[in-house]
Amino acid sequence: MTGNGQEAVGSRIATYRKLAGYTQREFADHAHLSLGAIRKVEQGERLPTYGFLNTAARTLAVSVEELTGQPYRGRERADARVHAPIAAIRAIARTYDLPPEWRTTPRPLDLIARDLNQATTYRAAARYTALGEMLPALLEELTACVHQLDGKPRRRAARLLASGYYMAYSLASRLGYVDLASLLEDRLQWASGMADDPLSVGLAQWTRANGFQIAKDYDAGLRLLERAYDLLQADVGDAPSGAAVTLLGSIRLRQVTQASRARDEDATLHHLAEARRLAELVPDGVDRVHYHLTFGPVNTAVHEIAAQIELKHADVAAERARTLQLPASMPRTRRGHHLIDAARAFIAVGDRDAALDALQQARTVAPQQTRYHPMAREAVRVLASHNRKVGEDVRGLAAWMGSATTDTP
């Protein structure tokens, strides 16, 4: 069933539930989910939280991606282009340890670093097609450098390769290639281990924790993050640099995400408090980006809103989403993700106009991220299900995403 982006998440959950032999009530009992929530999600009347999806997937013995229908390949030429580099990235990740004599001669590291910086701007702007078109060649060249160079140049190449692998991981994750993302997570660990750079290692551990999040193993994920935090803190000392603060703060924010999805409110509040403490160290209170991660008071507030949704405090999330002002300097990936979360909160409290406005803003800010985001696509379907006559704005969003909406009777 994977890859059918036209089918609603609720319909897919209902199909897998029936294949598993559960009635809705039996499914609710086994999954420890609300029967009313199951009915509303299956009928397309409610947007599921990540916690709901994770629990449903675990109970039905399927992946979350099978429930959401990722990857969304679509039928447009633009869809084909964004997915085209995946095969090449997969091949490079598979052949990472082949001997140096099998490699082509790479360009000087300075030239590769220049192009990697350009790729970094594409990732921050959620320009998936442009990013994907650059990554295979950069990964191949940097892998050759790691195998062919020695000493300080090799360590620099490894640090750049870790950055490249993170961007490839990000692309694969956003497009729904979970198996490839897992492979790239391992390659990021490999590259960061050669970089002699604790911040690259911190990025690798931050990324690795997402695998535990996908597997719904929040306890292990939180323990991994705490260990990563302690190791990085020991490396950077009591007066961390700006980049170190960003990495440490990002680890805390990932703990916020995992604790909230585990529905552990006390742990969520604890990690939020720790993140706020670190955010006070950010110069001028303006969020900074280091090693692809964004940290500061605004991104901490963004994570709190998402956490409140998972903790089922949608009214709190919606209220804070209405007042939070995102600076233009914030990466488009973060702004787009927040706007999708804001739409989720607004749908949960019944403010469908605000939800539609948030989704339209997300489309403007980060169009490819919004087009391929499962929660954005499902939010459009839920908006359609609540209107007897689907409005042109909702219909237009659905058509742009490649999703089908119909007028409800």
C-alpha positions as a Markdown table, in Angstrom:
| # | Residue | x | y | z |
|---|---|---|---|---|
| 1 | Met | 0.0 | 0.0 | 0.0 |
| 2 | Thr | 2.9 | 2.4 | 0.6 |
| 3 | Gly | 3.2 | 5.3 | -1.9 |
| 4 | Asn | -0.5 | 5.9 | -2.4 |
| 5 | Gly | -0.6 | 9.5 | -1.4 |
| 6 | Gln | -4.2 | 9.8 | -2.5 |
| 7 | Glu | -5.6 | 7.6 | 0.3 |
| 8 | Ala | -6.3 | 9.3 | 3.7 |
| 9 | Val | -4.4 | 8.2 | 6.8 |
| 10 | Gly | -7.6 | 7.3 | 8.5 |
| 11 | Ser | -8.6 | 5.0 | 5.6 |
| 12 | Arg | -5.2 | 3.3 | 5.7 |
| 13 | Ile | -5.5 | 2.8 | 9.5 |
| 14 | Ala | -9.0 | 1.2 | 9.0 |
| 15 | Thr | -7.7 | -1.1 | 6.3 |
| 16 | Tyr | -4.7 | -2.3 | 8.4 |
| 17 | Arg | -6.9 | -2.6 | 11.5 |
| 18 | Lys | -9.3 | -4.9 | 9.6 |
| 19 | Leu | -6.4 | -6.9 | 8.1 |
| 20 | Ala | -5.2 | -7.5 | 11.7 |
| 21 | Gly | -8.7 | -8.7 | 12.6 |
| 22 | Tyr | -9.6 | -5.9 | 15.1 |
| 23 | Thr | -12.9 | -4.2 | 15.5 |
| 24 | Gln | -12.5 | -0.5 | 16.4 |
| 25 | Arg | -13.2 | -1.4 | 20.1 |
| 26 | Glu | -10.7 | -4.2 | 20.1 |
| 27 | Phe | -8.1 | -2.0 | 18.5 |
| 28 | Ala | -8.8 | 0.7 | 21.1 |
| 29 | Asp | -8.3 | -1.8 | 23.9 |
| 30 | His | -5.1 | -3.3 | 22.5 |
| 31 | Ala | -3.6 | 0.1 | 21.6 |
| 32 | His | -4.8 | 1.9 | 24.7 |
| 33 | Leu | -6.3 | 4.6 | 22.4 |
| 34 | Ser | -9.6 | 6.3 | 22.8 |
| 35 | Leu | -12.4 | 4.6 | 20.8 |
| 36 | Gly | -13.8 | 8.0 | 19.9 |
| 37 | Ala | -10.4 | 9.2 | 18.6 |
| 38 | Ile | -10.1 | 6.0 | 16.5 |
| 39 | Arg | -13.5 | 6.6 | 15.0 |
| 40 | Lys | -12.9 | 10.2 | 14.2 |
| 41 | Val | -9.4 | 9.6 | 12.7 |
| 42 | Glu | -10.7 | 6.8 | 10.5 |
| 43 | Gln | -13.6 | 8.9 | 9.4 |
| 44 | Gly | -11.2 | 11.8 | 8.5 |
| 45 | Glu | -12.7 | 14.1 | 11.1 |
| 46 | Arg | -9.7 | 14.4 | 13.3 |
| 47 | Leu | -6.0 | 14.9 | 12.6 |
| 48 | Pro | -3.9 | 12.2 | 14.4 |
| 49 | Thr | -1.0 | 13.2 | 16.6 |
| 50 | Tyr | 2.4 | 11.7 | 16.1 |
| 51 | Gly | 1.8 | 9.7 | 19.3 |
| 52 | Phe | -1.5 | 8.3 | 17.9 |
| 53 | Leu | 0.3 | 7.3 | 14.7 |
| 54 | Asn | 3.2 | 5.7 | 16.5 |
| 55 | Thr | 0.9 | 3.7 | 18.8 |
| 56 | Ala | -1.4 | 2.6 | 16.0 |
| 57 | Ala | 1.6 | 1.5 | 13.9 |
| 58 | Arg | 3.1 | -0.5 | 16.8 |
| 59 | Thr | -0.2 | -2.2 | 17.5 |
| 60 | Leu | -0.8 | -3.1 | 13.9 |
| 61 | Ala | 2.8 | -4.2 | 13.3 |
| 62 | Val | 3.4 | -1.8 | 10.4 |
| 63 | Ser | 5.5 | 1.3 | 10.0 |
| 64 | Val | 4.2 | 4.8 | 10.4 |
| 65 | Glu | 5.1 | 5.4 | 6.7 |
| 66 | Glu | 2.7 | 2.6 | 5.7 |
| 67 | Leu | -0.1 | 4.4 | 7.6 |
| 68 | Thr | 0.8 | 7.8 | 6.0 |
| 69 | Gly | 1.4 | 6.4 | 2.5 |
| 70 | Gln | 5.0 | 7.7 | 2.1 |
| 71 | Pro | 6.9 | 8.2 | 0.0 |
| 72 | Tyr | 4.6 | 10.4 | -2.0 |
| 73 | Arg | 5.9 | 10.0 | -5.5 |
| 74 | Gly | 3.1 | 11.7 | -7.4 |
| 75 | Arg | 2.7 | 11.9 | -11.1 |
| 76 | Glu | 4.1 | 15.3 | -11.9 |
| 77 | Arg | 7.5 | 16.0 | -13.4 |
| 78 | Ala | 8.5 | 17.9 | -10.3 |
| 79 | Asp | 7.8 | 14.8 | -8.2 |
| 80 | Ala | 10.0 | 12.7 | -10.4 |
| 81 | Arg | 12.9 | 15.2 | -10.2 |
| 82 | Val | 12.8 | 15.5 | -6.4 |
| 83 | His | 12.9 | 11.7 | -6.0 |
| 84 | Ala | 15.4 | 11.1 | -8.8 |
| 85 | Pro | 18.6 | 11.4 | -6.7 |
| 86 | Ile | 17.5 | 8.8 | -4.1 |
| 87 | Ala | 19.0 | 5.9 | -6.1 |
| 88 | Ala | 22.4 | 7.6 | -6.5 |
| 89 | Ile | 22.5 | 8.5 | -2.8 |
| 90 | Arg | 21.6 | 4.9 | -1.9 |
| 91 | Ala | 24.4 | 3.6 | -4.1 |
| 92 | Ile | 27.0 | 5.9 | -2.6 |
| 93 | Ala | 26.0 | 5.0 | 0.9 |
| 94 | Arg | 26.3 | 1.3 | 0.0 |
| 95 | Thr | 29.8 | 1.6 | -1.4 |
| 96 | Tyr | 31.2 | 4.0 | 1.3 |
| 97 | Asp | 34.1 | 1.7 | 2.3 |
| 98 | Leu | 35.4 | 0.5 | -1.1 |
| 99 | Pro | 39.1 | 1.0 | -1.5 |
| 100 | Pro | 40.8 | 4.3 | -2.6 |
| 101 | Glu | 41.8 | 3.0 | -6.0 |
| 102 | Trp | 38.2 | 2.6 | -6.9 |
| 103 | Arg | 37.6 | 6.3 | -6.5 |
| 104 | Thr | 37.8 | 9.1 | -8.9 |
| 105 | Thr | 40.2 | 12.0 | -8.2 |
| 106 | Pro | 38.2 | 14.7 | -6.2 |
| 107 | Arg | 38.6 | 18.4 | -6.6 |
| 108 | Pro | 40.4 | 20.5 | -4.0 |
| 109 | Leu | 38.7 | 20.5 | -0.6 |
| 110 | Asp | 38.1 | 24.3 | -0.8 |
| 111 | Leu | 36.1 | 23.9 | -4.0 |
| 112 | Ile | 34.1 | 21.0 | -2.5 |
| 113 | Ala | 33.4 | 23.0 | 0.7 |
| 114 | Arg | 32.1 | 25.9 | -1.4 |
| 115 | Asp | 29.6 | 23.7 | -3.1 |
| 116 | Leu | 28.7 | 22.0 | 0.2 |
| 117 | Asn | 27.8 | 25.5 | 1.6 |
| 118 | Gln | 25.5 | 26.1 | -1.4 |
| 119 | Ala | 23.8 | 22.7 | -0.7 |
| 120 | Thr | 23.4 | 23.8 | 3.0 |
| 121 | Thr | 21.5 | 26.9 | 1.9 |
| 122 | Tyr | 19.2 | 24.6 | -0.2 |
| 123 | Arg | 18.6 | 22.4 | 2.8 |
| 124 | Ala | 17.8 | 25.3 | 5.1 |
| 125 | Ala | 15.3 | 26.6 | 2.5 |
| 126 | Ala | 13.7 | 23.1 | 2.0 |
| 127 | Arg | 14.6 | 23.2 | -1.7 |
| 128 | Tyr | 14.7 | 19.4 | -2.0 |
| 129 | Thr | 15.1 | 19.2 | -5.7 |
| 130 | Ala | 18.1 | 21.5 | -5.8 |
| 131 | Leu | 19.6 | 19.8 | -2.8 |
| 132 | Gly | 19.2 | 16.4 | -4.2 |
| 133 | Glu | 20.8 | 17.3 | -7.5 |
| 134 | Met | 24.0 | 18.4 | -5.7 |
| 135 | Leu | 24.4 | 15.7 | -3.0 |
| 136 | Pro | 25.4 | 12.6 | -5.0 |
| 137 | Ala | 28.5 | 14.2 | -6.5 |
| 138 | Leu | 29.5 | 15.9 | -3.3 |
| 139 | Leu | 29.2 | 12.7 | -1.3 |
| 140 | Glu | 31.2 | 10.8 | -3.8 |
| 141 | Glu | 34.0 | 13.4 | -3.9 |
| 142 | Leu | 34.1 | 13.7 | -0.1 |
| 143 | Thr | 34.2 | 9.9 | 0.3 |
| 144 | Ala | 37.2 | 9.8 | -2.1 |
| 145 | Cys | 38.9 | 12.5 | 0.0 |
| 146 | Val | 38.4 | 10.6 | 3.2 |
| 147 | His | 40.0 | 7.5 | 1.6 |
| 148 | Gln | 42.8 | 9.4 | -0.2 |
| 149 | Leu | 43.9 | 12.1 | 2.3 |
| 150 | Asp | 45.8 | 12.0 | 5.6 |
| 151 | Gly | 46.1 | 14.1 | 8.7 |
| 152 | Lys | 44.3 | 17.4 | 9.1 |
| 153 | Pro | 43.0 | 17.4 | 5.5 |
| 154 | Arg | 41.4 | 14.0 | 6.0 |
| 155 | Arg | 39.8 | 15.2 | 9.3 |
| 156 | Arg | 38.4 | 18.2 | 7.5 |
| 157 | Ala | 37.1 | 16.0 | 4.7 |
| 158 | Ala | 35.4 | 13.8 | 7.3 |
| 159 | Arg | 33.8 | 16.8 | 8.9 |
| 160 | Leu | 32.4 | 17.9 | 5.5 |
| 161 | Leu | 31.3 | 14.4 | 4.7 |
| 162 | Ala | 29.4 | 14.2 | 8.0 |
| 163 | Ser | 27.6 | 17.4 | 7.0 |
| 164 | Gly | 26.8 | 16.0 | 3.6 |
| 165 | Tyr | 25.5 | 12.7 | 5.1 |
| 166 | Tyr | 23.3 | 14.7 | 7.4 |
| 167 | Met | 21.8 | 16.6 | 4.5 |
| 168 | Ala | 21.2 | 13.4 | 2.6 |
| 169 | Tyr | 19.6 | 11.9 | 5.8 |
| 170 | Ser | 17.4 | 15.0 | 6.0 |
| 171 | Leu | 16.3 | 14.6 | 2.4 |
| 172 | Ala | 15.6 | 10.9 | 2.7 |
| 173 | Ser | 13.6 | 11.4 | 5.9 |
| 174 | Arg | 11.5 | 14.2 | 4.5 |
| 175 | Leu | 10.7 | 12.2 | 1.4 |
| 176 | Gly | 9.7 | 9.2 | 3.4 |
| 177 | Tyr | 12.6 | 6.8 | 2.6 |
| 178 | Val | 13.0 | 5.5 | 6.2 |
| 179 | Asp | 15.3 | 2.5 | 5.2 |
| 180 | Leu | 17.7 | 4.9 | 3.4 |
| 181 | Ala | 17.6 | 7.4 | 6.3 |
| 182 | Ser | 18.6 | 4.6 | 8.7 |
| 183 | Leu | 21.6 | 3.7 | 6.4 |
| 184 | Leu | 22.6 | 7.3 | 6.2 |
| 185 | Glu | 22.4 | 7.7 | 9.9 |
| 186 | Asp | 25.0 | 4.9 | 10.2 |
| 187 | Arg | 27.2 | 6.7 | 7.6 |
| 188 | Leu | 27.0 | 9.9 | 9.5 |
| 189 | Gln | 28.2 | 8.1 | 12.6 |
| 190 | Trp | 31.1 | 6.7 | 10.5 |
| 191 | Ala | 32.2 | 10.0 | 9.1 |
| 192 | Ser | 31.8 | 12.0 | 12.3 |
| 193 | Gly | 34.0 | 9.4 | 14.1 |
| 194 | Met | 36.9 | 10.4 | 11.8 |
| 195 | Ala | 36.4 | 14.1 | 12.0 |
| 196 | Asp | 38.0 | 14.7 | 15.5 |
| 197 | Asp | 35.2 | 17.1 | 16.1 |
| 198 | Pro | 32.9 | 16.7 | 19.1 |
| 199 | Leu | 30.2 | 18.8 | 17.5 |
| 200 | Ser | 30.0 | 16.6 | 14.5 |
| 201 | Val | 29.7 | 13.6 | 16.9 |
| 202 | Gly | 27.0 | 15.5 | 18.7 |
| 203 | Leu | 25.1 | 16.0 | 15.4 |
| 204 | Ala | 25.4 | 12.3 | 14.7 |
| 205 | Gln | 24.0 | 11.4 | 18.1 |
| 206 | Trp | 21.2 | 13.9 | 17.7 |
| 207 | Thr | 20.4 | 12.3 | 14.4 |
| 208 | Arg | 20.7 | 8.8 | 15.7 |
| 209 | Ala | 18.1 | 9.5 | 18.3 |
| 210 | Asn | 15.5 | 10.0 | 15.6 |
| 211 | Gly | 15.8 | 6.3 | 14.7 |
| 212 | Phe | 14.6 | 5.5 | 18.2 |
| 213 | Gln | 11.8 | 8.0 | 17.8 |
| 214 | Ile | 10.7 | 6.3 | 14.6 |
| 215 | Ala | 10.8 | 3.0 | 16.3 |
| 216 | Lys | 8.7 | 4.4 | 19.2 |
| 217 | Asp | 11.4 | 3.5 | 21.6 |
| 218 | Tyr | 11.3 | 6.8 | 23.5 |
| 219 | Asp | 13.0 | 5.5 | 26.6 |
| 220 | Ala | 16.1 | 4.4 | 24.8 |
| 221 | Gly | 16.0 | 7.6 | 22.7 |
| 222 | Leu | 15.9 | 9.8 | 25.7 |
| 223 | Arg | 18.7 | 7.9 | 27.4 |
| 224 | Leu | 20.8 | 8.2 | 24.2 |
| 225 | Leu | 20.2 | 11.9 | 24.1 |
| 226 | Glu | 21.1 | 12.3 | 27.8 |
| 227 | Arg | 24.4 | 10.5 | 27.2 |
| 228 | Ala | 25.1 | 12.5 | 24.1 |
| 229 | Tyr | 24.5 | 15.7 | 26.1 |
| 230 | Asp | 26.8 | 14.6 | 28.9 |
| 231 | Leu | 29.6 | 13.6 | 26.5 |
| 232 | Leu | 29.4 | 16.9 | 24.6 |
| 233 | Gln | 29.2 | 18.9 | 27.8 |
| 234 | Ala | 32.4 | 17.2 | 29.0 |
| 235 | Asp | 34.1 | 18.0 | 25.7 |
| 236 | Val | 33.2 | 21.6 | 25.5 |
| 237 | Gly | 33.5 | 22.5 | 29.1 |
| 238 | Asp | 31.7 | 25.0 | 31.3 |
| 239 | Ala | 31.9 | 27.9 | 28.9 |
| 240 | Pro | 30.6 | 26.4 | 25.6 |
| 241 | Ser | 31.0 | 28.3 | 22.3 |
| 242 | Gly | 28.0 | 29.5 | 20.3 |
| 243 | Ala | 28.1 | 26.4 | 18.2 |
| 244 | Ala | 28.3 | 24.1 | 21.2 |
| 245 | Val | 25.3 | 25.9 | 22.8 |
| 246 | Thr | 23.3 | 25.2 | 19.6 |
| 247 | Leu | 24.2 | 21.5 | 19.7 |
| 248 | Leu | 23.5 | 21.2 | 23.4 |
| 249 | Gly | 20.2 | 23.1 | 23.1 |
| 250 | Ser | 19.1 | 21.0 | 20.1 |
| 251 | Ile | 19.7 | 17.9 | 22.1 |
| 252 | Arg | 17.4 | 19.3 | 24.8 |
| 253 | Leu | 14.8 | 20.1 | 22.2 |
| 254 | Arg | 14.9 | 16.6 | 20.8 |
| 255 | Gln | 14.3 | 15.4 | 24.3 |
| 256 | Val | 11.3 | 17.6 | 24.5 |
| 257 | Thr | 9.9 | 16.0 | 21.3 |
| 258 | Gln | 10.5 | 12.5 | 22.5 |
| 259 | Ala | 9.2 | 13.0 | 26.0 |
| 260 | Ser | 6.0 | 14.7 | 24.7 |
| 261 | Arg | 5.4 | 11.8 | 22.2 |
| 262 | Ala | 5.8 | 9.4 | 25.1 |
| 263 | Arg | 3.1 | 11.5 | 26.9 |
| 264 | Asp | 5.5 | 12.2 | 29.8 |
| 265 | Glu | 4.5 | 15.7 | 30.8 |
| 266 | Asp | 6.9 | 16.0 | 33.7 |
| 267 | Ala | 9.9 | 15.0 | 31.5 |
| 268 | Thr | 8.7 | 17.3 | 28.8 |
| 269 | Leu | 8.6 | 20.3 | 31.2 |
| 270 | His | 12.0 | 19.4 | 32.6 |
| 271 | His | 13.7 | 19.3 | 29.2 |
| 272 | Leu | 11.9 | 22.5 | 28.2 |
| 273 | Ala | 13.2 | 24.2 | 31.3 |
| 274 | Glu | 16.7 | 23.0 | 30.4 |
| 275 | Ala | 16.4 | 24.3 | 26.9 |
| 276 | Arg | 15.2 | 27.7 | 28.1 |
| 277 | Arg | 18.3 | 27.9 | 30.4 |
| 278 | Leu | 20.6 | 27.2 | 27.4 |
| 279 | Ala | 18.6 | 29.7 | 25.2 |
| 280 | Glu | 19.6 | 32.4 | 27.7 |
| 281 | Leu | 23.2 | 31.9 | 26.5 |
| 282 | Val | 22.4 | 32.7 | 22.9 |
| 283 | Pro | 23.7 | 36.2 | 22.0 |
| 284 | Asp | 21.0 | 38.9 | 21.8 |
| 285 | Gly | 18.3 | 36.3 | 22.2 |
| 286 | Val | 18.4 | 35.6 | 18.4 |
| 287 | Asp | 18.3 | 32.0 | 17.3 |
| 288 | Arg | 21.5 | 30.7 | 15.7 |
| 289 | Val | 22.2 | 28.0 | 13.2 |
| 290 | His | 25.2 | 25.7 | 13.5 |
| 291 | Tyr | 25.8 | 22.3 | 12.1 |
| 292 | His | 22.4 | 22.5 | 10.3 |
| 293 | Leu | 20.6 | 22.9 | 13.7 |
| 294 | Thr | 18.7 | 25.9 | 14.9 |
| 295 | Phe | 18.6 | 26.9 | 18.5 |
| 296 | Gly | 17.5 | 29.9 | 20.6 |
| 297 | Pro | 14.4 | 31.2 | 22.4 |
| 298 | Val | 12.1 | 31.1 | 19.3 |
| 299 | Asn | 12.9 | 27.5 | 18.3 |
| 300 | Thr | 12.4 | 26.5 | 21.9 |
| 301 | Ala | 8.9 | 28.1 | 21.8 |
| 302 | Val | 8.3 | 26.3 | 18.5 |
| 303 | His | 9.1 | 23.0 | 20.1 |
| 304 | Glu | 6.9 | 23.8 | 23.1 |
| 305 | Ile | 3.9 | 24.3 | 20.8 |
| 306 | Ala | 4.5 | 21.0 | 19.1 |
| 307 | Ala | 4.9 | 19.3 | 22.5 |
| 308 | Gln | 1.6 | 20.7 | 23.8 |
| 309 | Ile | -0.2 | 19.2 | 20.8 |
| 310 | Glu | 1.3 | 15.7 | 21.6 |
| 311 | Leu | 0.3 | 16.2 | 25.3 |
| 312 | Lys | -3.2 | 16.9 | 24.1 |
| 313 | His | -3.2 | 20.5 | 25.2 |
| 314 | Ala | -4.3 | 21.8 | 21.9 |
| 315 | Asp | -5.9 | 24.9 | 23.3 |
| 316 | Val | -2.5 | 25.9 | 24.9 |
| 317 | Ala | -0.7 | 25.2 | 21.6 |
| 318 | Ala | -3.2 | 27.2 | 19.5 |
| 319 | Glu | -3.0 | 30.2 | 21.9 |
| 320 | Arg | 0.8 | 30.3 | 21.7 |
| 321 | Ala | 0.8 | 29.7 | 18.0 |
| 322 | Arg | -1.4 | 32.8 | 17.5 |
| 323 | Thr | 1.1 | 35.1 | 19.3 |
| 324 | Leu | 4.5 | 33.6 | 18.4 |
| 325 | Gln | 6.3 | 35.7 | 15.8 |
| 326 | Leu | 8.9 | 33.9 | 13.7 |
| 327 | Pro | 11.8 | 36.1 | 12.6 |
| 328 | Ala | 12.6 | 36.2 | 8.9 |
| 329 | Ser | 16.1 | 35.0 | 9.7 |
| 330 | Met | 14.8 | 31.6 | 10.9 |
| 331 | Pro | 15.5 | 28.9 | 8.4 |
| 332 | Arg | 12.5 | 28.1 | 6.1 |
| 333 | Thr | 12.6 | 24.5 | 7.2 |
| 334 | Arg | 11.9 | 25.5 | 10.8 |
| 335 | Arg | 9.2 | 28.1 | 9.8 |
| 336 | Gly | 7.5 | 25.7 | 7.6 |
| 337 | His | 7.4 | 22.9 | 10.2 |
| 338 | His | 6.1 | 25.3 | 12.8 |
| 339 | Leu | 3.3 | 26.5 | 10.5 |
| 340 | Ile | 2.2 | 22.9 | 9.9 |
| 341 | Asp | 2.2 | 22.3 | 13.6 |
| 342 | Ala | 0.2 | 25.5 | 14.1 |
| 343 | Ala | -2.4 | 24.2 | 11.6 |
| 344 | Arg | -2.6 | 21.0 | 13.6 |
| 345 | Ala | -3.4 | 22.9 | 16.7 |
| 346 | Phe | -5.9 | 25.2 | 15.0 |
| 347 | Ile | -7.7 | 22.1 | 13.6 |
| 348 | Ala | -7.8 | 20.5 | 17.0 |
| 349 | Val | -9.6 | 23.6 | 18.6 |
| 350 | Gly | -11.9 | 24.0 | 15.6 |
| 351 | Asp | -10.4 | 27.1 | 14.1 |
| 352 | Arg | -10.4 | 26.0 | 10.5 |
| 353 | Asp | -9.8 | 29.4 | 9.0 |
| 354 | Ala | -6.6 | 29.8 | 11.0 |
| 355 | Ala | -5.5 | 26.3 | 10.1 |
| 356 | Leu | -6.0 | 27.0 | 6.4 |
| 357 | Asp | -4.1 | 30.3 | 6.7 |
| 358 | Ala | -1.2 | 28.5 | 8.4 |
| 359 | Leu | -1.1 | 25.9 | 5.7 |
| 360 | Gln | -1.1 | 28.5 | 3.0 |
| 361 | Gln | 1.7 | 30.3 | 4.8 |
| 362 | Ala | 3.7 | 27.1 | 5.0 |
| 363 | Arg | 3.2 | 26.6 | 1.3 |
| 364 | Thr | 4.6 | 30.1 | 0.7 |
| 365 | Val | 7.5 | 29.7 | 3.1 |
| 366 | Ala | 8.6 | 26.1 | 2.3 |
| 367 | Pro | 6.6 | 24.7 | -0.6 |
| 368 | Gln | 8.4 | 21.4 | -1.1 |
| 369 | Gln | 8.5 | 20.7 | 2.6 |
| 370 | Thr | 4.8 | 21.3 | 2.9 |
| 371 | Arg | 3.9 | 19.3 | -0.3 |
| 372 | Tyr | 5.6 | 16.2 | 1.0 |
| 373 | His | 4.8 | 16.5 | 4.8 |
| 374 | Pro | 2.3 | 13.8 | 5.9 |
| 375 | Met | 0.7 | 16.0 | 8.5 |
| 376 | Ala | 0.2 | 18.9 | 6.1 |
| 377 | Arg | -1.5 | 16.6 | 3.6 |
| 378 | Glu | -3.7 | 15.0 | 6.2 |
| 379 | Ala | -4.6 | 18.5 | 7.6 |
| 380 | Val | -6.0 | 19.4 | 4.2 |
| 381 | Arg | -8.1 | 16.3 | 4.1 |
| 382 | Val | -9.5 | 17.0 | 7.6 |
| 383 | Leu | -10.3 | 20.6 | 6.6 |
| 384 | Ala | -12.2 | 19.2 | 3.6 |
| 385 | Ser | -14.1 | 16.7 | 5.7 |
| 386 | His | -15.5 | 19.4 | 7.9 |
| 387 | Asn | -17.1 | 21.4 | 5.1 |
| 388 | Arg | -20.2 | 20.4 | 3.2 |
| 389 | Lys | -18.8 | 22.1 | 0.2 |
| 390 | Val | -15.1 | 22.0 | -0.2 |
| 391 | Gly | -13.8 | 25.5 | -0.7 |
| 392 | Glu | -11.6 | 26.5 | -3.5 |
| 393 | Asp | -8.7 | 27.3 | -1.2 |
| 394 | Val | -8.8 | 23.8 | 0.3 |
| 395 | Arg | -9.4 | 22.2 | -3.1 |
| 396 | Gly | -6.5 | 24.2 | -4.5 |
| 397 | Leu | -4.1 | 23.1 | -1.7 |
| 398 | Ala | -5.2 | 19.4 | -2.2 |
| 399 | Ala | -4.6 | 19.6 | -5.9 |
| 400 | Trp | -1.2 | 21.1 | -5.5 |
| 401 | Met | -0.2 | 18.4 | -3.0 |
| 402 | Gly | -1.5 | 15.7 | -5.4 |
| 403 | Ser | -4.2 | 14.7 | -2.9 |
| 404 | Ala | -7.8 | 14.1 | -3.7 |
| 405 | Thr | -10.7 | 15.8 | -1.8 |
| 406 | Thr | -14.3 | 15.4 | -2.6 |
| 407 | Asp | -17.4 | 17.3 | -1.5 |
| 408 | Thr | -19.0 | 15.6 | 1.5 |
| 409 | Pro | -22.7 | 15.0 | 1.5 |
